[in-house]
């Protein structure tokens, strides 16, 4: 089946618009340039004639109102990027905007808010990360073949004379937003960041040394990354011998590129460290590979459209955060205005390939223990990031059908190396959602999802699917090694009765370079005015089906994995129903055959401790300390019920379960 033909439009017909039009034409039948908007009628006509554009409009609003567009390219001066992108998103059209995405933090916040509201992405042109050599470098780094990154150099040394700045909007804060830091070097250090991940600390100086501008014409920075890597970044428009240069010094090789406005494989050099000459075989240049440029990025965006995936370099993932960091941490002549501290970013694509290390606390303070960061998508979810890996996403206001008993959930979950550690809404049990606090038998109400077990009738769909309703995210605390947040909820029956209030606290902590821990603390108060008994399908008559509580559903590839406790190991059919303080699941991943370990620990003060466990491995991967497995627990009217759990997630196998349990137990006691 041929790829669909997408319809593109360009707003603005300045110099960079020609690059976009040429790139669209280079993609042949995949995309058609159907419209252009330009204030200058003569220039618009010339542009339309040159690129055979059938429809010309005097402004973006008119274009968006009259055309069916799949992607609009914003190629206008920087001060118009935010309003034009917002207009396109509100019209339901994805946006590809030239750099910089926006001029201020407040503009960036506005764009992110509209993106969250509409679900329409705004993408930034960062074409250098799509070249074949950059893709190869990131792949080798993820594989571990190059060792750790240690040092990097990023230089954009260009020359722009005074005539260049005669264009009214150039070199001004209000129109361009900055000098070479925002408008020239941005592509080089985007490529730097695409390899090394986000920086953790930046010290910088900037100056207006020569050119007739309001902004800087030179900036220099020293950056420290979360894993300890140090980098220098230099941006200049006063350098007669122009060059764009990046150098990465890894433990086992140096990789560098020198070009000007775009690179091919020939611009790159690979130098293995002494004794590691064989690594040169991994760097196989491809003379036929296309140069870095707009064509590759636009093609990648269309590929994402084809697959129904989120396109790369969206403001919610990479471009927006980087612009924030540039404003907040680089010393430019005029500090940027601070906007809201709302990042609104979903998880990023996982990384793979870190080397295995012990899962317990690292007494040497390994410098790869990067810092944690909380990002809040206001009104929807919280995400905890470990460098460029999103360890967890807590969705507190889900868009869930009533049949699935709407509830907050933790999904997706990833190991520190970026391997998936959860499954969301599998076809066999659509109410399974990563990790969730789910109770199938609350008197005769179902806060689990799906049908209810009725003895003698098996599972029956009743009008009893309750909702854990969001009230407030009460507190968010974050530092380098720990992120914690609290969430207030109400438990509402399908009939509209308010049965429980709940305050839960979720905390993520780093344990080692290979492991992290999640703690879940829930305190529920019975506000129904009557005693409420909590049980399971087993307490209602179904043998060995005592599920309910903090329930984890694992990746599909974990099927037939191994369950481990302090005293035994085996499949779910043998381990289910046993009483243990902790239990772990070791499962394997597709693609690289790696093994990950997910472990859950029951707090010693929990009711029914140590609990029976509901676990599966043969049919699918599931783990659940089930306090109500075979005995109902009654919460008196007005009384409280509290449960605390620790969860460890590690790049490790079953033999590491004991060490991981010790580490998680230590965090759970804090």
N, C-alpha and C positions, 0 to 999 in steps of 0.2 A: 504494500500500500504506500503510495507516495506521500512525502511529508506535506502538510497543509501549507498553502501560501498565506503568509501573514501580510497584513496591511500596515505600513509604516508611514509616519508623517514627520516632517522636520519643522521646527519653529526657529526662525533666524537663519540668515543666509550668509553670515560672515565666513571668514576663512576656514574655520573648523567644520562648518556645515558641509563644505565640499568633501572633506574626508569622510564624513558620515554617508553622504550620497554615494560616493565611490565604493564604500564598503558594502552598502546595501546592494548596489549593482553587482558587486563581485559574488554575492550569494545566490545569484540567478533566480530560479523559480521559487526559492524558499520564502522570499519576502519581496514585496513590491512597494516602491515609494509612490504613494497615491496622492499626497497633498503636501503643500508647504505654506507656512504663514510668515509674512515679512511686512514690516511697516512701510518700507521703501518699495513702491510699486514697480519702479523700473528694475531695481535689483532683483525683486521677486520674479519678474518676467524673464530676465536673463537666466536666472537659476533654473526656473522651470523648463526653459527651452533647452538648456545644456543637458539636463538630466531627464528630460521627457516626463515631467511631472504633470499629470492631467489637471490638477485642481490647485488653484492659488487663492489664498485668503489674506485679508489685510491684518488679521490678528488671530491669536491662539483661541480666544473664546469662540470666534466664528467657525474656526476649523473644527474644534471639539464638538460644536453643536450640530455640524452638518455631515461629519464623516464617521464611518465605522472604522476605528483604528485599533490595532493590536499593540502597537508600541509607538510612542511619540518621543522624538529625539529633541532635547532642549539644547540649542546651540547659540544662546544669546549671552550678552554680558552678565557677569556673575550676580549683580544685584537683582536680576529678574529670575534667577533660578528657583528660589523658594516659591514665590507666588505662582509662577507658571506650573511648577510641579504639583502644587496643591490643587490648582484648577484642573489639571489632568487627572489626578487621583479622584477628585470628586466627580469627574465625568466617567470614571471607571476605566481609565486608560493607563496601563503601566508606563513609567517614565524612565528614559535613559538620559541623564543629565550630565553635561560636561562638568569638570571640576572647576572650582570647589562646589560641593553640593549646596552649601549655604554660607552666609557671611557671618553668622553669629550663633551662639548657643540657643537663643530664643527662637530664631528661625528654624534651627534644627529640631527643637522641641515641637514646634508647630507642625513641621513636616512629619515627624514621627507620630504625632497624635492623629493626623489625618490618615496616615498609613494604617495605624491600628484601627481607626474607625471604619475605613472603607475596605480594608483587606487588599488594597491595590499597592504593589511595590513601587518604590522609587529607587532606581539603580544609578550608580555613579560610574563614569568612564574611568576605569583603571586597567587599561589594556595590557600593560606590561606583564601582569601576572599570568597572562594566557599564552605567552610564547612557549614553544616546546622545551627550551632549556630550563625555564623557570619551573615548569611542571616536572621535569626530570629531577631538578634539584630538590624540590619539596618531597618527591617520592623517595629519593635516596636518604634524605634526612629522616623521614618517618621510619624507614626500614632499619635505621641504626647503623648503616654501613659507614657513615662518615664520622661517627662518634658525636660527642657533644659540640654544639656551637660555642665558641669562646670569644671571638672578636669579629666585628664587622665595620666596614667603612662604606659610607653612602655619600656620594658627592654629585651635585648638580651644579656645574660650573659653566654658566652660559654668559653670552654677551648681548646686551640690549642697549642700543645707543639712545640718545635723547629723542631722535625722531620717533622711535618706537613708542615713547611715552607721550607723544603728541595726541594720540587717540584719547578723547576726553575721559573715558572711564578707567584708563590704566594708571596704576600707581596711586590710587585713591582708596581710602578706607571705606567710604560709603558705597562705592561702585564695585571695587575689586576685592575688598575684604582683607587685603594684605599684599605683600610683595612676593619674592621668590619662595617664601615658605609655603604660602597658600597656592600660588599660581604656577610655579615652575618645578620646584623640587618635589612636589606632591607625588608625582608618578614614581620617582625613584624610591622614596621611602615607603610608598605603598608596597612596592615590590619587596623591600627590606622586611616590612611587617608581615607580608604574606608568607615569608619563609620563617621568620623568627617568632611570630606571634606578637601580641601587644606589648609595648614597653611598660615597665612598672615605675620608672623614675626618669625624669629628664631635667637636665640643667642646661640653660641656653643663654646666649647673648645675641643681640641683633643690632644693626646700625644702618643709618642712611649715610653712606660714605661718598657717593659720587653723583647719583642720578637725581633728576628734578622730580622727586616723588614725595608724597606724604608718608609713604610706608617705608619699611626697610628695603635696602637693596642687597644686603648680605645677612645671613643668619648662620649660627653655628651652635651645635648641641652635642652634649654627651648623654647618651641614653643607657640605662641599665634595664635589662629584661628580667622577667620573673625567674628565669633559670640561672641568672647570674651573668649572662652574656653582656659584654660592653660594646657599644657602637658609637662612632662619631657620625654626625650628619652635618653636611655643609651645603648651603644653598646660596647661589650668587648669580647676579646678572651683570657683573662688572669684569668678567674674566675673558680676555681676548682669545686664548686657546680654549675653545669650548669642548666640554666632555661631560658625559653622564657615566658615572662609574660606581660599581658595587663590588665589594670584596667580602667574602665570608671565610673566616679561618675556623675550621673545625678541628677536632682532635687529630683526625687522620688525613685531612686534605684541605687545600685552599681552592675555592671556586670563585671566579671573578668574571665580570663582564664590563666592557668599556664600549660605549656607543654614543650616539647623540640623541636622536628622537625615536629610535626603535632599533631592536636588535634581531639578528639571526643567530643561528648556532655558531657561525664563524666568529662572532664577537666574544664568545665565552672561552675561558681557559680553565683547565682542571689540573691541579698539581698535587699529587699524592705525597704524604709525609714519607720520609725515609723509612724503608722497611715495609711500606704498604703500596709498592708500585703496582701491584695487581689490581688495585682499586680503579686504575685508569681504564680498565676494561669495562667498568660500569658506566663510564661517561662516553657514550657512543654518539657522536654528533650526527645529525641528520641534515645533509645538505639540501634535501628536498623540502624540509619543514618550512612553512611560511613564516615570515618575520612577525614579531609581535606587532599588534596593531588592532584597530577597531574591528576588523573583519572577524578575528578570532573571538573577541568578546561578544559581538552581536550573534555570532553563530552559537556560542555557548548559551546565550539567553534564549534563543529559539529552541535549542535542545531541551532546556528546562521547561519551556512552554509545552513542547511535545510530550514530555514525561509527566506533566502536571506537578513539577517540583518548583521550589522557590529558586529563582535565578540568583547567581552569585553577585557579590558586591552590592547588596541592598543596603539602604541606610539603616535598617534594623539589625544588620549583622556586622558589617565591617566599616563601611564608609562613615556612617554616622558617629560611631565611637571614636574613630581616629580624628575626625574634625574636632570633636570635643577635646580630645587630649591635646591637640595642637593649640587650641585657644587657651586651655587652662594651664599648660605647663611650659610652653615656649615663651621666652622673654622677648616679645615684640614691642614696638614703641607704644602701642595703645592696647591695654588689656581688653580682652573680649568681655562682653556682658554675660553674666551668668544667667542661665535659664533654670528650669526646674531640674531637679536631680532624678529624672525619670528616663530610664534608658530604653524601655520598651523593646527589648531584643529577644528573639527566640534563640534556641540553641544553635550553635554553629555546627558545621560538619565535623565529625569526630576525626581525631588523629590516631594513627596506629604506629606500632613498632617500637615502643620504649623497651629497654632491656629490663629483664626481671631482677628484682631485688627483694630482700626480706620484707614481709608485709607489716611488721611491727614498727614502733617508733624508732627513728634513726638517731642513735646517740651522737653521730658525727655531724648532725645538722646538714645533711646533704643539700647542696645549693639548688638541686632541682625541685625542692619543695617550694613551688610557686605559690603566690598569694591567692586568696579567694575574693570574689567580687559578687555582690548581689545586684541584680538588675530587675527592675519592677515594671511590668507591663500593667499600668494602672487599671484596676477594675477586672483583671483577668488572671494574672499569673505572676509568680516570682521565679527567677532563674538564678542558679548559683554557678558561676564560672570559675574554673581553675585554669588560668591562662586562656588558651583558645579552645578549651574543652568545656562544654556545658555539662557539669556533673549531674544536675537534676533540674527539673522544671516542676514546680508545684502549681497546679491549676486550681485556684480556689473558687472560681466562678465558672464552672464548665457549661458548655452547650450540649447537654445530655438529655436524650428522650426520657420521659417519666418511666417508661418500661424498664430502664436500666438503673433506677433509683439514683438520681443525680447526687453526686458526692465529690468532694475534692480528691485529687489524686496526684501522685508523684510519677510523672512519666513525660519524656523519656528519662532514663537513668543511664549513665555511662561510667566506665572505669576511668582512671586517670589517664590511660593511654588513648581513650576515646572509643573503646569497644562497647557495644550496646549491652545493657544489663537488665532490660525490662522489655515487656511487650504490651502494646496498647490495643485494647478492644479487638481481641482475636475473634475470628469468625465462629469458633466453637462456643465461646462464652463472651459475648460482647460487653458484659458488665465487668469483666476483668480489665483493670486499667493500671498497669505498672504496680505501684504499691498504693493501697488504699485501706482505710479503716472502714470495714464493711461488716454489717451484722445481718444475717439472713432471718433470724427469729428474734423479734422484739415484741413480746406478747404474740399477737397474731399479725404484726406488721413486718414488712420485708424492707430492710435498708441495705440489702445486698444487690438486688437487681434480678430481673427475669422472673420466672415462675417460682412458686413456693411449694416446698414439700408437704404433701398432705397424706398422712398414713392411709394405706389402702387404695390411694388414687395416684400415687407417685407424684410427679411435679405438675402443678396446675397454675395457670396464669390467673391470679386474683386481682381485685382492685385494691391492692395493699402496698404498692411500691412507694415508700416514703422518700423524702428528700432531706439531705443535709444542706441547709440553706446558709449561704454566706451572709455574715453581718459586717465584719470589719477585720482588716489586717491591723492588729493592735500595735505591733512593734517590730522593727527591723533593726538588727544590730550586726555589724560586720567589721572584721579586722582581717589581718593577713592570713590567719590560720583557721578562722571560724566565722560562720554566718549563721545567725539565728533569727527566727521570726515567729510571731504568735498570731493565731487566727481564731476569731470568735464565730461560732455557728449556732444555728438552731436546728433541731431535728423535728421535722413536720411530717405528719402522716399524710397519706394520699387524701384522707378526708378533711385535712386542714387543721388537725389538732397539733398543738405544740407540746412535745413530750420531754425533750431534753434541751438544755443549753450546754455548750461545750466551749472550752478554751483549750486549744492544742498548740504546742510549741514544737517546731521542727528546727533542728540544728545540724549543720554540715561541718565536719572537721577533717583536716588532713592528718593522716596517720604516718605515712611514709611516702617515698616517691612512687610506690606501687599500690597504695591503698588509701581509702578515705572512709569515714564513718558518718552515718546518719542516725540521729536520735529522734524519737517520736514520743512525745509526752502528752497524753490526753486526760483532761479532767471533765467529767460530764455530771450535770446536776439534773435530777428528775424533777421537772416542773409540771408534770401532768396532773398532780393531785391524787395519784393512786400508785400503789406498788406496781413495778414493772419487772417481769421475769425475762431474762435474756438467755437464749439457748442456741440450738443448732438443729439441722435435720436429724442428727442422731438422737437428740433428746426428744424428737417428735416421732421416732420409730425407725429411721433409716440407719442401718448398721454401717459403722466406720465412715460416716460422712459428717464428721463433727466440725466442719469448717466455719469460720467466722472470727473476726478480729483484724489484726494487721496482716493483710494478705498480699503476697508478692507473686506475680506471674512473670516467668522468665522468657527469654527469647526462644523462638521456635527451634533454633539449632541446638538448644540445651536439652531437647527431648532425649531420654535414655541416659541422662547424666547421672552423677553419683551424689547421694545424700550422705552426710557425715555428721556424727555427734562426737562427744568426748569418749564414748565407749564402743561405738559401732559405726558401720557404714553399709550402704546397700541401696536398693531401689525403693521407690515410694511404697510399693505394696508391702514391703517388710518393715519400713520405718514408720508408717502412718499409725497414729494412735499411741505411740510411745511417749513417755514423759522425760523431758530433757530440759536443762537450762538453756542450751543453744543447739542450733542445727544449721548446717551449711549445705549449699548446693554447688557442686563443681560442674560446669558445662563448657562445651566447646563451641567455637565460632566457625561459621563458614568462611571461606576465602583463605584465611591464614592458619586454620587449625589450632589457634591459640586457645588456652583455657582461662576462664575467669571464675571467680569464687564470690558467691553471695551468701552472707551469713546473718542470722538473726539471733539476738540474745534477749531473753526475758529477764526483766528486772526482779531482783530477789523479793521486793515488797509488793509485787503484783498479786492480786487475788488469784488463787488456784496455782501459785508457783510451786514447783516447776510445772508448766502446762503440758497437756498432751499436744501433739503436733499433727496438723493435717499437711500432708506432703504428697506430691505426685512427681513421677519422673518418666514412667513408661508412656503415658498418654501425652503429657506436656509437662513443663517445668513449673512447679508451684511450691511455695513454702509459707507456712502459716502457724505461728504459735497460737493455739486455739483454746483459750481458757474456758469456753463453754462447750467443749467437745462432747462430753458425756453427762454433764451436770448443769442444770440451770442455775443462774446467779440472779438473785432478786435485788433490785435497787428500790429501797423504800421511798415513798413519797417525800420529796424534799432532800433526799440523801445524795451524796456524791459518790462517784466511781472513778478511780484513777488507774491508768495503765501506762507503763513506760517500757520502751523497747530500744535496742540498739541494732543497727544494720551496718555490716561491713561489706564493702565492695572492693575487690582487689584483682589485679592482674596476677593470678596465682592459681595453683592447682589444689586438689583435695588435701595434699600433705601439709599445706600451710594453714589449715582450718584452726588448729589449736592456737597458733600464734595470733591469728586474726581475732579469735574469740577473746584472748587475753587483752588485746589492744582495744577492742570495742567495749569490753567490760569496764576497762579503765575510764573510757570516755563517758559511759553510761552512768558511772558513779559520781561524776563531777556535778 
